[in-house]
Structure formats: structure tokens, C-alpha cells
Amino acid sequence: MQTVRIFGLLVTILSLLSSCTEVRAWERGYLAKDEMAWESDSLESALNDHIFFSKEASSGGNSAAGGGCGCN
Amino acid sequence: MTIKQQLQAFFSLILVTFSANSLAVEEGDSVPDFDLPSIHQDHPAIAMAALEGKTVLVDFWASWCAPCLSSLPLYNDLYHKYKDQGLEIVAINVDNPIEDGLDFLLDTPLDFLIPADPDGDAAELFEVYGMPTSYLIDPNGTVKLVHMGFRNGDIEIIEEAIVSTLAGN
């Protein structure tokens, strides 16, 4: 019975891993496209930042530095 | 086989699966052979085998990679400075679509070889880990230098390696 449980656990882990993929260095251009941004509408993004700053008296920290090329 | 051994085998398999970067081209390795079309439709295809006997700087770049774009005009200067001594530069563009790379070249014309690798076939061969990455190849086809990224002062490191390789060291 224990072997069946272990086997079931391995199958579950493997099925979860099947959805994982690595974005290779030369494919990172896809991540730089506008449609890959968390907020694709820059005006709405600026408005949300302004509201956040007004309420929290702080800003920033909502994006990552660099162009996603893994070089700096 | 005990359960503990089964688990050890399973996690070893996962570690091996995710350690593909160990296959990356390193200094001292032979350069992988590639044969790619030029990014310019009216230019001939570019094969590594055809460059045997030359000192070759192979560079991977893309229009979305800011450090790549700052390095290319400097490579163009190096090309003009050392081409008479046997230097060839092959700047492999990995843009997909390639029109993104061509747009950059309209504003910044470059005189060395620029193959197009939109599917990343050559990048896969070299197991490129970051952009840009450049490989200096000696006339025997051995990788003398692998350089990832491009920061202030890096061009001096690359030029020094080129001069040394051209001198036969």
C-alpha cells in the first residue's frame, strides 16, 4: 500500500512539473513585449501608482530592473 | 529497492534534468559548427566551418537587449581595427521576428557578418546562458574566451584577448 502511495506522489509531482518550462536566454525578448507587462495600459498603470502613492506615501517596488536579458 | 532509495533515484533524476547548463560551451572547448542564413536576404549564408583559420568573435545579440546594442558599434570599431590581421566577427541575431533586428541595423549599420537565428538553433548549440554572450575562437577552432554581459570596460578585456589570439597566444 505504501509503494502505491509513493508511486501516486511521484506521478502527482511529475504531472505538476510537466507544466514547468525554462525561458532560455535568447527567448527573453518575449518577456519584453508590452503584452507581457503586468499592466499593459501605461496610463492606467501611472494612475494606479499615483493612487498608491497618495494612500501609502510610498512608491516604487512594482517592477524589476533591467531588460530581462539576464545580463546585468 | 527501499522507498528511500527510490526517492533518492527520483530526485537525482530531477537534478540531472535541471542541470542542462553544464553543457554550455566553455573556454578550451571546440566551437560548435553552425550554418545560418544572413539577416540580409541578399547576403550568402554564414557557416562556422568556412571561417576555419581565422580568429573569430561570435556574439549573440537581440534588439531587446540593451547591453547588446551598446556593444555592437564598439565591435564594429574592433572589426575595422583588426580585420586585416585576420579577425572576423559573427554577430548572431536571435530576434524573432528578424525585422526587429533589421530595424536596429537601419540606424546602426554594421560591417561584419550577421546571421539570423530566430529559432535559437545556434544559441541552443552554444547553450547561451545570458545575453549578450560572446565567444572568441582561435584559428584552430578552440574557444579562447567566453564573455557574458557587457559593461563599461568590457571592450578592453575583449580587445586584449583578440590581440593575444591574433598574436598566436
gemmi code that builds the backbone of each chain (N, CA, C; Angstrom):
import gemmi

chains = {
    "A": [
        ("MET", (0.838, -1.216, 0.000), (0.000, 0.000, 0.000), (0.873, 1.267, 0.000)),
        ("GLN", (1.989, 1.162, 0.798), (2.878, 2.325, 0.883), (3.535, 2.619, -0.471)),
        ("THR", (3.896, 1.538, -1.205), (4.500, 1.717, -2.524), (3.529, 2.420, -3.468)),
        ("VAL", (2.256, 2.056, -3.354), (1.232, 2.691, -4.200), (1.150, 4.176, -3.886)),
        ("ARG", (1.211, 4.496, -2.581), (1.159, 5.916, -2.174), (2.356, 6.685, -2.738)),
        ("ILE", (3.560, 6.084, -2.579), (4.775, 6.742, -3.104), (4.641, 6.938, -4.609)),
        ("PHE", (4.175, 5.891, -5.296), (4.019, 5.973, -6.747), (3.035, 7.096, -7.098)),
        ("GLY", (1.938, 7.169, -6.338), (0.941, 8.227, -6.581), (1.550, 9.602, -6.379)),
        ("LEU", (2.386, 9.728, -5.319), (3.043, 11.007, -5.037), (3.971, 11.402, -6.190)),
        ("LEU", (4.750, 10.437, -6.689), (5.675, 10.715, -7.788), (4.916, 11.125, -9.046)),
        ("VAL", (3.836, 10.437, -9.331), (3.032, 10.772, -10.520), (2.480, 12.188, -10.380)),
        ("THR", (2.016, 12.533, -9.157), (1.474, 13.885, -8.938), (2.561, 14.937, -9.158)),
        ("ILE", (3.757, 14.701, -8.571), (4.852, 15.664, -8.725), (5.251, 15.795, -10.193)),
        ("LEU", (5.355, 14.661, -10.875), (5.749, 14.691, -12.292), (4.713, 15.430, -13.133)),
        ("SER", (3.420, 15.217, -12.828), (2.388, 15.898, -13.625), (2.423, 17.404, -13.375)),
        ("LEU", (2.793, 17.808, -12.122), (2.918, 19.245, -11.843), (4.124, 19.825, -12.570)),
        ("LEU", (5.232, 19.037, -12.601), (6.450, 19.521, -13.269), (6.281, 19.649, -14.774)),
        ("SER", (5.333, 18.913, -15.329), (5.174, 18.935, -16.784), (4.756, 20.309, -17.290)),
        ("SER", (4.237, 21.154, -16.404), (3.833, 22.500, -16.844), (4.977, 23.501, -16.690)),
        ("CYS", (6.114, 23.053, -16.133), (7.249, 23.965, -15.961), (8.068, 24.037, -17.251)),
        ("THR", (8.519, 25.220, -17.587), (9.423, 25.343, -18.727), (10.398, 26.465, -18.437)),
        ("GLU", (11.558, 26.360, -19.022), (12.575, 27.387, -18.811), (12.565, 28.344, -19.993)),
        ("VAL", (12.510, 29.650, -19.705), (12.644, 30.634, -20.777), (14.135, 30.807, -21.019)),
        ("ARG", (14.602, 30.368, -22.184), (16.030, 30.409, -22.462), (16.458, 31.857, -22.715)),
        ("ALA", (17.768, 32.100, -22.618), (18.285, 33.479, -22.713), (17.837, 34.162, -24.001)),
        ("TRP", (17.841, 33.419, -25.096), (17.515, 34.031, -26.386), (16.012, 34.169, -26.604)),
        ("GLU", (15.215, 33.652, -25.668), (13.759, 33.765, -25.795), (13.193, 34.879, -24.932)),
        ("ARG", (14.076, 35.592, -24.217), (13.576, 36.576, -23.244), (12.981, 37.806, -23.901)),
        ("GLY", (13.157, 37.937, -25.215), (12.508, 39.023, -25.937), (11.000, 38.957, -25.795)),
        ("TYR", (10.472, 37.737, -25.653), (9.018, 37.605, -25.482), (8.572, 38.284, -24.191)),
        ("LEU", (9.435, 38.218, -23.151), (9.071, 38.828, -21.868), (9.118, 40.352, -21.933)),
        ("ALA", (9.859, 40.883, -22.940), (9.998, 42.333, -23.056), (8.832, 42.954, -23.825)),
        ("LYS", (7.948, 42.134, -24.362), (6.840, 42.692, -25.143), (5.819, 43.376, -24.220)),
        ("ASP", (5.152, 44.390, -24.757), (4.183, 45.168, -23.969), (3.106, 44.272, -23.359)),
        ("GLU", (2.642, 43.298, -24.155), (1.533, 42.464, -23.682), (1.932, 41.532, -22.542)),
        ("MET", (3.260, 41.450, -22.254), (3.709, 40.605, -21.147), (3.791, 41.387, -19.831)),
        ("ALA", (3.558, 42.703, -19.889), (3.631, 43.510, -18.662), (2.444, 43.182, -17.760)),
        ("TRP", (2.634, 43.366, -16.455), (1.531, 43.112, -15.522), (0.356, 44.008, -15.872)),
        ("GLU", (0.670, 45.277, -16.186), (-0.381, 46.199, -16.617), (0.008, 46.722, -17.989)),
        ("SER", (-0.702, 46.274, -19.008), (-0.329, 46.625, -20.375), (-0.707, 48.064, -20.719)),
        ("ASP", (-1.643, 48.657, -19.931), (-2.056, 50.037, -20.196), (-1.191, 50.966, -19.326)),
        ("SER", (-0.263, 51.700, -19.965), (0.672, 52.520, -19.192), (-0.037, 53.656, -18.455)),
        ("LEU", (-1.126, 54.184, -19.048), (-1.874, 55.273, -18.404), (-2.535, 54.773, -17.122)),
        ("GLU", (-3.151, 53.596, -17.215), (-3.802, 53.012, -16.047), (-2.759, 52.683, -14.977)),
        ("SER", (-1.603, 52.212, -15.432), (-0.531, 51.882, -14.502), (-0.066, 53.126, -13.747)),
        ("ALA", (0.088, 54.257, -14.495), (0.524, 55.505, -13.866), (-0.520, 56.000, -12.868)),
        ("LEU", (-1.803, 55.847, -13.239), (-2.891, 56.269, -12.348), (-2.877, 55.435, -11.068)),
        ("ASN", (-2.714, 54.128, -11.224), (-2.668, 53.251, -10.045), (-1.487, 53.589, -9.148)),
        ("ASP", (-0.341, 53.909, -9.769), (0.837, 54.298, -8.992), (0.552, 55.566, -8.191)),
        ("HIS", (-0.131, 56.510, -8.855), (-0.450, 57.781, -8.196), (-1.379, 57.555, -6.998)),
        ("ILE", (-2.380, 56.710, -7.196), (-3.318, 56.411, -6.102), (-2.569, 55.723, -4.958)),
        ("PHE", (-1.721, 54.781, -5.308), (-0.955, 54.054, -4.286), (-0.072, 55.009, -3.503)),
        ("PHE", (0.598, 55.931, -4.245), (1.483, 56.895, -3.579), (0.687, 57.800, -2.647)),
        ("SER", (-0.499, 58.239, -3.100), (-1.330, 59.138, -2.288), (-1.779, 58.454, -1.006)),
        ("LYS", (-2.090, 57.165, -1.095), (-2.621, 56.456, 0.078), (-1.517, 55.968, 1.007)),
        ("GLU", (-0.399, 55.540, 0.409), (0.624, 54.866, 1.210), (1.858, 55.736, 1.479)),
        ("ALA", (1.942, 56.902, 0.827), (3.105, 57.792, 0.960), (4.391, 57.089, 0.575)),
        ("SER", (4.277, 56.148, -0.349), (5.480, 55.488, -0.858), (5.208, 55.049, -2.297)),
        ("SER", (6.269, 54.870, -3.025), (6.088, 54.434, -4.404), (7.247, 53.538, -4.819)),
        ("GLY", (7.091, 52.922, -5.962), (8.148, 52.050, -6.492), (7.985, 50.625, -6.010)),
        ("GLY", (8.926, 49.811, -6.400), (8.920, 48.417, -5.976), (7.934, 47.550, -6.722)),
        ("ASN", (7.327, 48.107, -7.771), (6.337, 47.322, -8.503), (6.859, 46.837, -9.852)),
        ("SER", (8.143, 46.992, -10.059), (8.694, 46.469, -11.307), (10.135, 46.054, -11.056)),
        ("ALA", (10.680, 45.301, -11.992), (12.046, 44.810, -11.841), (12.991, 45.636, -12.692)),
        ("ALA", (14.221, 45.757, -12.233), (15.212, 46.497, -13.001), (15.728, 45.637, -14.144)),
        ("GLY", (16.225, 46.277, -15.186), (16.834, 45.550, -16.297), (15.837, 45.167, -17.362)),
        ("GLY", (16.366, 44.745, -18.473), (15.511, 44.443, -19.623), (15.146, 42.980, -19.740)),
        ("GLY", (15.487, 42.183, -18.743), (15.098, 40.783, -18.792), (16.033, 39.920, -19.607)),
        ("CYS", (17.219, 40.471, -19.959), (18.112, 39.673, -20.792), (19.071, 38.838, -19.954)),
        ("GLY", (19.009, 38.991, -18.647), (19.841, 38.159, -17.791), (21.312, 38.509, -17.844)),
        ("CYS", (21.595, 39.770, -18.217), (22.992, 40.127, -18.443), (23.535, 41.075, -17.394)),
        ("ASN", (22.698, 41.797, -16.686), (23.203, 42.758, -15.708), (22.676, 42.457, -14.298)),
    ],
    "B": [
        ("MET", (14.422, -2.617, -3.874), (14.814, -1.209, -3.660), (13.912, -0.588, -2.596)),
        ("THR", (14.534, 0.000, -1.557), (13.732, 0.591, -0.490), (13.118, 1.904, -0.961)),
        ("ILE", (12.166, 2.394, -0.188), (11.498, 3.649, -0.540), (12.499, 4.802, -0.550)),
        ("LYS", (13.439, 4.749, 0.426), (14.450, 5.812, 0.496), (15.293, 5.834, -0.784)),
        ("GLN", (15.674, 4.638, -1.241), (16.470, 4.559, -2.471), (15.666, 5.043, -3.677)),
        ("GLN", (14.368, 4.700, -3.682), (13.506, 5.148, -4.795), (13.445, 6.668, -4.844)),
        ("LEU", (13.283, 7.262, -3.653), (13.207, 8.736, -3.597), (14.529, 9.362, -4.026)),
        ("GLN", (15.647, 8.772, -3.584), (16.965, 9.300, -3.974), (17.126, 9.248, -5.492)),
        ("ALA", (16.714, 8.141, -6.102), (16.820, 7.995, -7.558), (15.954, 9.036, -8.257)),
        ("PHE", (14.751, 9.252, -7.712), (13.822, 10.209, -8.325), (14.389, 11.634, -8.295)),
        ("PHE", (14.880, 12.051, -7.108), (15.390, 13.423, -7.011), (16.721, 13.588, -7.767)),
        ("SER", (17.515, 12.522, -7.877), (18.726, 12.579, -8.699), (18.361, 12.826, -10.157)),
        ("LEU", (17.302, 12.149, -10.598), (16.830, 12.305, -11.979), (16.408, 13.755, -12.230)),
        ("ILE", (15.705, 14.353, -11.248), (15.270, 15.750, -11.392), (16.491, 16.671, -11.461)),
        ("LEU", (17.488, 16.428, -10.586), (18.692, 17.274, -10.595), (19.405, 17.194, -11.936)),
        ("VAL", (19.519, 15.995, -12.497), (20.178, 15.827, -13.797), (19.400, 16.571, -14.873)),
        ("THR", (18.072, 16.490, -14.794), (17.221, 17.157, -15.792), (17.432, 18.658, -15.789)),
        ("PHE", (17.598, 19.241, -14.577), (17.700, 20.693, -14.487), (19.148, 21.193, -14.501)),
        ("SER", (20.095, 20.321, -14.801), (21.494, 20.757, -14.838), (21.998, 20.842, -16.272)),
        ("ALA", (21.113, 21.206, -17.215), (21.478, 21.240, -18.635), (22.554, 22.278, -18.928)),
        ("ASN", (22.693, 23.308, -18.037), (23.653, 24.371, -18.317), (25.091, 23.876, -18.277)),
        ("SER", (25.317, 22.702, -17.715), (26.676, 22.175, -17.676), (27.161, 21.838, -19.081)),
        ("LEU", (26.257, 21.814, -20.060), (26.629, 21.512, -21.438), (27.068, 22.768, -22.188)),
        ("ALA", (27.036, 23.930, -21.516), (27.378, 25.184, -22.193), (28.809, 25.149, -22.699)),
        ("VAL", (29.035, 25.842, -23.823), (30.374, 25.937, -24.402), (31.272, 26.741, -23.461)),
        ("GLU", (32.430, 26.199, -23.141), (33.356, 26.861, -22.214), (34.717, 27.044, -22.868)),
        ("GLU", (35.557, 27.851, -22.204), (36.913, 28.085, -22.717), (37.667, 26.752, -22.808)),
        ("GLY", (38.326, 26.526, -23.944), (39.041, 25.277, -24.158), (38.263, 24.277, -24.992)),
        ("ASP", (36.927, 24.481, -25.099), (36.098, 23.589, -25.926), (36.296, 23.905, -27.407)),
        ("SER", (35.890, 22.964, -28.252), (35.854, 23.242, -29.687), (34.568, 23.993, -29.994)),
        ("VAL", (34.638, 24.898, -30.948), (33.445, 25.683, -31.276), (32.439, 24.792, -32.013)),
        ("PRO", (31.155, 24.860, -31.624), (30.149, 24.087, -32.355), (29.993, 24.631, -33.780)),
        ("ASP", (29.714, 23.745, -34.705), (29.539, 24.177, -36.092), (28.089, 24.626, -36.295)),
        ("PHE", (27.928, 25.719, -37.014), (26.573, 26.187, -37.352), (26.588, 26.716, -38.771)),
        ("ASP", (25.441, 26.724, -39.375), (25.282, 27.212, -40.741), (23.961, 27.963, -40.768)),
        ("LEU", (24.038, 29.291, -40.817), (22.825, 30.107, -40.698), (22.715, 31.073, -41.875)),
        ("PRO", (21.476, 31.426, -42.254), (21.318, 32.448, -43.296), (21.686, 33.816, -42.745)),
        ("SER", (22.122, 34.708, -43.630), (22.404, 36.078, -43.198), (21.092, 36.789, -42.889)),
        ("ILE", (21.157, 37.773, -41.993), (19.946, 38.559, -41.699), (19.552, 39.383, -42.927)),
        ("HIS", (20.540, 39.674, -43.775), (20.264, 40.407, -45.021), (19.972, 39.393, -46.119)),
        ("GLN", (18.817, 39.511, -46.740), (18.375, 38.491, -47.702), (19.335, 38.312, -48.872)),
        ("ASP", (20.020, 39.407, -49.267), (20.878, 39.326, -50.450), (22.310, 38.910, -50.106)),
        ("HIS", (22.559, 38.529, -48.861), (23.904, 38.098, -48.467), (23.945, 36.565, -48.367)),
        ("PRO", (25.124, 35.962, -48.587), (25.203, 34.493, -48.505), (25.094, 33.980, -47.071)),
        ("ALA", (24.837, 32.676, -46.957), (24.749, 32.033, -45.640), (26.126, 32.055, -44.962)),
        ("ILE", (26.098, 31.918, -43.641), (27.340, 32.015, -42.853), (27.528, 30.705, -42.086)),
        ("ALA", (28.668, 30.029, -42.368), (28.957, 28.757, -41.696), (30.258, 28.890, -40.913)),
        ("MET", (30.273, 28.345, -39.713), (31.477, 28.416, -38.878), (32.636, 27.693, -39.563)),
        ("ALA", (32.327, 26.583, -40.244), (33.383, 25.785, -40.886), (34.139, 26.602, -41.941)),
        ("ALA", (33.433, 27.543, -42.573), (34.055, 28.349, -43.631), (35.039, 29.373, -43.059)),
        ("LEU", (35.014, 29.567, -41.737), (35.865, 30.583, -41.110), (37.101, 29.969, -40.451)),
        ("GLU", (37.318, 28.685, -40.709), (38.471, 27.995, -40.123), (39.765, 28.704, -40.546)),
        ("GLY", (40.679, 28.853, -39.602), (41.940, 29.533, -39.902), (41.913, 31.006, -39.539)),
        ("LYS", (40.719, 31.498, -39.144), (40.614, 32.904, -38.744), (40.352, 33.001, -37.242)),
        ("THR", (40.695, 34.145, -36.696), (40.286, 34.439, -35.322), (38.878, 35.019, -35.409)),
        ("VAL", (37.928, 34.364, -34.727), (36.517, 34.746, -34.891), (35.911, 35.125, -33.536)),
        ("LEU", (35.222, 36.253, -33.525), (34.442, 36.625, -32.343), (32.977, 36.358, -32.673)),
        ("VAL", (32.404, 35.353, -32.001), (30.984, 35.026, -32.188), (30.213, 35.693, -31.062)),
        ("ASP", (29.232, 36.506, -31.431), (28.471, 37.241, -30.421), (26.978, 36.992, -30.631)),
        ("PHE", (26.252, 36.730, -29.554), (24.797, 36.571, -29.640), (24.148, 37.867, -29.167)),
        ("TRP", (23.236, 38.411, -29.994), (22.605, 39.679, -29.641), (21.144, 39.696, -30.081)),
        ("ALA", (20.395, 40.646, -29.517), (18.995, 40.853, -29.893), (18.659, 42.321, -29.697)),
        ("SER", (17.640, 42.779, -30.417), (17.287, 44.211, -30.360), (16.689, 44.589, -29.005)),
        ("TRP", (16.155, 43.592, -28.245), (15.537, 43.901, -26.954), (16.564, 43.904, -25.817)),
        ("CYS", (17.821, 43.660, -26.145), (18.876, 43.545, -25.126), (19.743, 44.805, -25.181)),
        ("ALA", (19.539, 45.699, -24.209), (20.229, 46.999, -24.232), (21.761, 46.881, -24.241)),
        ("PRO", (22.373, 46.040, -23.407), (23.842, 45.949, -23.444), (24.352, 45.458, -24.798)),
        ("CYS", (23.568, 44.598, -25.465), (23.970, 44.120, -26.802), (24.107, 45.309, -27.751)),
        ("LEU", (23.123, 46.208, -27.684), (23.098, 47.320, -28.630), (24.248, 48.293, -28.375)),
        ("SER", (24.682, 48.393, -27.115), (25.814, 49.286, -26.852), (27.134, 48.637, -27.260)),
        ("SER", (27.166, 47.290, -27.304), (28.428, 46.612, -27.637), (28.684, 46.593, -29.147)),
        ("LEU", (27.637, 46.521, -29.953), (27.824, 46.276, -31.390), (28.615, 47.369, -32.117)),
        ("PRO", (28.333, 48.668, -31.880), (29.163, 49.681, -32.560), (30.635, 49.587, -32.164)),
        ("LEU", (30.892, 49.176, -30.905), (32.292, 49.021, -30.459), (32.948, 47.822, -31.150)),
        ("TYR", (32.172, 46.761, -31.358), (32.684, 45.602, -32.110), (32.987, 46.004, -33.555)),
        ("ASN", (32.167, 46.902, -34.094), (32.407, 47.361, -35.471), (33.760, 48.077, -35.565)),
        ("ASP", (34.062, 48.877, -34.534), (35.363, 49.558, -34.495), (36.507, 48.535, -34.417)),
        ("LEU", (36.314, 47.516, -33.553), (37.344, 46.476, -33.411), (37.536, 45.738, -34.737)),
        ("TYR", (36.428, 45.492, -35.432), (36.493, 44.765, -36.708), (37.361, 45.539, -37.702)),
        ("HIS", (37.127, 46.845, -37.807), (37.915, 47.641, -38.749), (39.380, 47.733, -38.329)),
        ("LYS", (39.597, 47.707, -37.015), (40.959, 47.832, -36.499), (41.778, 46.565, -36.767)),
        ("TYR", (41.122, 45.384, -36.689), (41.887, 44.127, -36.729), (41.545, 43.203, -37.898)),
        ("LYS", (40.649, 43.613, -38.810), (40.246, 42.669, -39.872), (41.421, 42.320, -40.791)),
        ("ASP", (42.345, 43.265, -40.985), (43.493, 42.978, -41.853), (44.446, 41.958, -41.224)),
        ("GLN", (44.336, 41.811, -39.888), (45.192, 40.827, -39.207), (44.510, 39.459, -39.097)),
        ("GLY", (43.290, 39.354, -39.642), (42.611, 38.049, -39.666), (41.440, 37.918, -38.724)),
        ("LEU", (40.938, 39.048, -38.196), (39.777, 38.970, -37.296), (38.477, 38.954, -38.104)),
        ("GLU", (37.582, 38.059, -37.728), (36.231, 38.041, -38.293), (35.257, 38.132, -37.126)),
        ("ILE", (34.200, 38.891, -37.302), (33.178, 38.979, -36.253), (31.864, 38.446, -36.815)),
        ("VAL", (31.245, 37.537, -36.053), (29.958, 36.951, -36.452), (28.971, 37.262, -35.330)),
        ("ALA", (28.077, 38.212, -35.582), (27.128, 38.638, -34.556), (25.771, 37.997, -34.858)),
        ("ILE", (25.477, 36.918, -34.146), (24.260, 36.143, -34.429), (23.052, 36.822, -33.782)),
        ("ASN", (22.092, 37.184, -34.627), (20.890, 37.865, -34.136), (19.808, 36.829, -33.809)),
        ("VAL", (19.250, 36.913, -32.595), (18.239, 35.934, -32.185), (16.843, 36.549, -32.112)),
        ("ASP", (16.667, 37.719, -32.742), (15.336, 38.341, -32.740), (14.332, 37.460, -33.471)),
        ("ASN", (13.141, 37.417, -32.942), (12.039, 36.744, -33.620), (10.793, 37.611, -33.455)),
        ("PRO", (10.384, 38.334, -34.486), (10.795, 38.259, -35.890), (12.125, 38.984, -36.159)),
        ("ILE", (12.801, 38.607, -37.255), (14.106, 39.197, -37.543), (13.993, 40.673, -37.933)),
        ("GLU", (12.774, 41.122, -38.262), (12.591, 42.532, -38.625), (12.990, 43.452, -37.461)),
        ("ASP", (12.843, 42.978, -36.231), (13.248, 43.782, -35.069), (14.753, 44.059, -35.131)),
        ("GLY", (15.516, 43.030, -35.498), (16.961, 43.203, -35.630), (17.307, 44.094, -36.811)),
        ("LEU", (16.583, 43.913, -37.907), (16.843, 44.735, -39.105), (16.558, 46.211, -38.833)),
        ("ASP", (15.532, 46.479, -38.029), (15.206, 47.872, -37.681), (16.392, 48.536, -36.986)),
        ("PHE", (17.032, 47.796, -36.073), (18.194, 48.341, -35.376), (19.328, 48.602, -36.357)),
        ("LEU", (19.520, 47.670, -37.303), (20.630, 47.786, -38.253), (20.433, 48.942, -39.232)),
        ("LEU", (19.179, 49.368, -39.416), (18.931, 50.531, -40.284), (19.594, 51.769, -39.707)),
        ("ASP", (19.487, 51.911, -38.378), (20.073, 53.079, -37.708), (21.553, 52.890, -37.405)),
        ("THR", (21.962, 51.631, -37.224), (23.349, 51.340, -36.841), (23.930, 50.312, -37.812)),
        ("PRO", (24.383, 50.754, -38.984), (24.944, 49.781, -39.931), (26.223, 49.151, -39.386)),
        ("LEU", (26.325, 47.846, -39.547), (27.493, 47.107, -39.066), (28.117, 46.375, -40.246)),
        ("ASP", (29.444, 46.292, -40.271), (30.129, 45.789, -41.466), (30.524, 44.318, -41.389)),
        ("PHE", (30.357, 43.694, -40.210), (30.743, 42.284, -40.099), (29.558, 41.372, -40.410)),
        ("LEU", (29.793, 40.051, -40.267), (28.766, 39.064, -40.637), (27.659, 39.016, -39.582)),
        ("ILE", (26.407, 39.021, -40.043), (25.282, 38.980, -39.107), (24.297, 37.891, -39.550)),
        ("PRO", (24.457, 36.679, -39.012), (23.480, 35.633, -39.315), (22.191, 35.840, -38.502)),
        ("ALA", (21.096, 35.292, -39.029), (19.814, 35.357, -38.313), (19.515, 33.972, -37.734)),
        ("ASP", (19.174, 33.962, -36.444), (18.874, 32.698, -35.768), (17.579, 32.852, -34.966)),
        ("PRO", (16.457, 33.106, -35.675), (15.207, 33.404, -34.953), (14.695, 32.244, -34.104)),
        ("ASP", (15.046, 31.010, -34.458), (14.578, 29.857, -33.672), (15.561, 29.448, -32.582)),
        ("GLY", (16.691, 30.155, -32.512), (17.666, 29.878, -31.449), (18.443, 28.586, -31.639)),
        ("ASP", (18.565, 28.108, -32.873), (19.267, 26.839, -33.108), (20.744, 26.932, -32.696)),
        ("ALA", (21.423, 28.004, -33.146), (22.837, 28.166, -32.788), (22.976, 28.482, -31.299)),
        ("ALA", (22.056, 29.292, -30.778), (22.093, 29.634, -29.350), (21.952, 28.370, -28.502)),
        ("GLU", (21.139, 27.446, -28.969), (20.956, 26.159, -28.289), (22.257, 25.346, -28.346)),
        ("LEU", (22.931, 25.379, -29.501), (24.202, 24.656, -29.651), (25.245, 25.149, -28.649)),
        ("PHE", (25.297, 26.484, -28.491), (26.277, 27.088, -27.579), (25.782, 27.061, -26.133)),
        ("GLU", (24.481, 26.737, -25.928), (23.853, 26.805, -24.601), (24.063, 28.187, -23.987)),
        ("VAL", (23.688, 29.207, -24.743), (23.856, 30.584, -24.270), (23.037, 30.779, -22.988)),
        ("TYR", (23.684, 31.315, -21.949), (23.029, 31.429, -20.646), (22.518, 32.839, -20.374)),
        ("GLY", (23.139, 33.847, -21.012), (22.704, 35.237, -20.819), (22.991, 36.015, -22.077)),
        ("MET", (22.333, 37.151, -22.218), (22.521, 37.969, -23.419), (23.114, 39.316, -23.013)),
        ("PRO", (24.137, 39.824, -23.700), (24.849, 39.153, -24.788), (25.901, 38.199, -24.231)),
        ("THR", (26.266, 37.201, -25.014), (27.426, 36.371, -24.712), (28.280, 36.321, -25.963)),
        ("SER", (29.595, 36.510, -25.788), (30.497, 36.441, -26.939), (31.551, 35.365, -26.691)),
        ("TYR", (31.982, 34.769, -27.780), (32.958, 33.664, -27.741), (34.087, 34.025, -28.690)),
        ("LEU", (35.303, 34.045, -28.177), (36.462, 34.296, -29.042), (37.064, 32.951, -29.440)),
        ("ILE", (37.138, 32.725, -30.744), (37.581, 31.433, -31.279), (38.935, 31.628, -31.959)),
        ("ASP", (39.883, 30.788, -31.649), (41.198, 30.910, -32.298), (41.190, 30.207, -33.668)),
        ("PRO", (42.230, 30.364, -34.478), (42.218, 29.783, -35.833), (42.066, 28.262, -35.863)),
        ("ASN", (42.344, 27.587, -34.731), (42.165, 26.127, -34.688), (40.755, 25.717, -34.290)),
        ("GLY", (39.895, 26.700, -34.031), (38.521, 26.382, -33.651), (38.339, 26.140, -32.172)),
        ("THR", (39.285, 26.582, -31.353), (39.179, 26.415, -29.899), (38.672, 27.716, -29.268)),
        ("VAL", (37.760, 27.576, -28.317), (37.212, 28.755, -27.637), (38.251, 29.295, -26.665)),
        ("LYS", (38.667, 30.546, -26.869), (39.702, 31.151, -26.014), (39.087, 31.993, -24.897)),
        ("LEU", (37.905, 32.552, -25.173), (37.282, 33.439, -24.172), (35.760, 33.342, -24.296)),
        ("VAL", (35.099, 33.232, -23.154), (33.629, 33.328, -23.117), (33.311, 34.535, -22.253)),
        ("HIS", (32.555, 35.477, -22.812), (32.274, 36.703, -22.072), (30.770, 36.968, -22.068)),
        ("MET", (30.185, 37.009, -20.868), (28.737, 37.251, -20.777), (28.470, 38.654, -20.242)),
        ("GLY", (27.460, 39.312, -20.818), (27.111, 40.670, -20.418), (28.014, 41.674, -21.105)),
        ("PHE", (27.706, 42.962, -20.923), (28.582, 43.994, -21.486), (28.474, 45.249, -20.632)),
        ("ARG", (29.546, 45.523, -19.907), (29.576, 46.687, -19.014), (30.750, 47.577, -19.398)),
        ("ASN", (30.827, 48.743, -18.755), (31.950, 49.644, -19.017), (33.260, 48.910, -18.779)),
        ("GLY", (34.180, 49.035, -19.707), (35.484, 48.426, -19.544), (35.588, 47.035, -20.155)),
        ("ASP", (34.438, 46.437, -20.495), (34.480, 45.072, -21.052), (35.146, 45.030, -22.425)),
        ("ILE", (35.001, 46.116, -23.196), (35.566, 46.116, -24.550), (37.098, 45.990, -24.487)),
        ("GLU", (37.691, 46.570, -23.430), (39.149, 46.457, -23.276), (39.559, 45.000, -23.021)),
        ("ILE", (38.764, 44.291, -22.207), (39.065, 42.877, -21.911), (38.989, 42.056, -23.200)),
        ("ILE", (37.942, 42.330, -23.993), (37.747, 41.568, -25.229), (38.845, 41.909, -26.244)),
        ("GLU", (39.185, 43.201, -26.344), (40.241, 43.600, -27.297), (41.572, 42.957, -26.914)),
        ("GLU", (41.860, 42.923, -25.616), (43.119, 42.318, -25.156), (43.178, 40.840, -25.559)),
        ("ALA", (42.053, 40.142, -25.410), (42.004, 38.717, -25.778), (42.150, 38.547, -27.290)),
        ("ILE", (41.552, 39.457, -28.054), (41.659, 39.393, -29.521), (43.119, 39.573, -29.945)),
        ("VAL", (43.767, 40.590, -29.377), (45.169, 40.874, -29.722), (46.045, 39.669, -29.391)),
        ("SER", (45.796, 39.073, -28.222), (46.577, 37.918, -27.798), (46.358, 36.735, -28.742)),
        ("THR", (45.099, 36.513, -29.145), (44.790, 35.380, -30.037), (45.357, 35.626, -31.434)),
        ("LEU", (45.277, 36.865, -31.897), (45.840, 37.178, -33.218), (47.357, 36.974, -33.226)),
        ("ALA", (47.964, 37.187, -32.047), (49.416, 37.010, -31.939), (49.796, 35.542, -31.807)),
        ("GLY", (48.774, 34.669, -31.727), (49.042, 33.234, -31.675), (49.216, 32.699, -30.278)),
        ("ASN", (48.833, 33.475, -29.263), (48.943, 33.008, -27.880), (47.660, 32.329, -27.406)),
    ],
}
model = gemmi.Model(1)
for chain_id, residues in chains.items():
    chain = gemmi.Chain(chain_id)
    for i, (resn, *xyz) in enumerate(residues, 1):
        res = gemmi.Residue()
        res.name, res.seqid = resn, gemmi.SeqId(i, " ")
        for name, pos in zip(("N", "CA", "C"), xyz):
            atom = gemmi.Atom()
            atom.name, atom.element = name, gemmi.Element(name[0])
            atom.pos, atom.b_iso = gemmi.Position(*pos), 0.0
            res.add_atom(atom)
        chain.add_residue(res)
    model.add_chain(chain)
structure = gemmi.Structure()
structure.add_model(model)
structure.setup_entities()
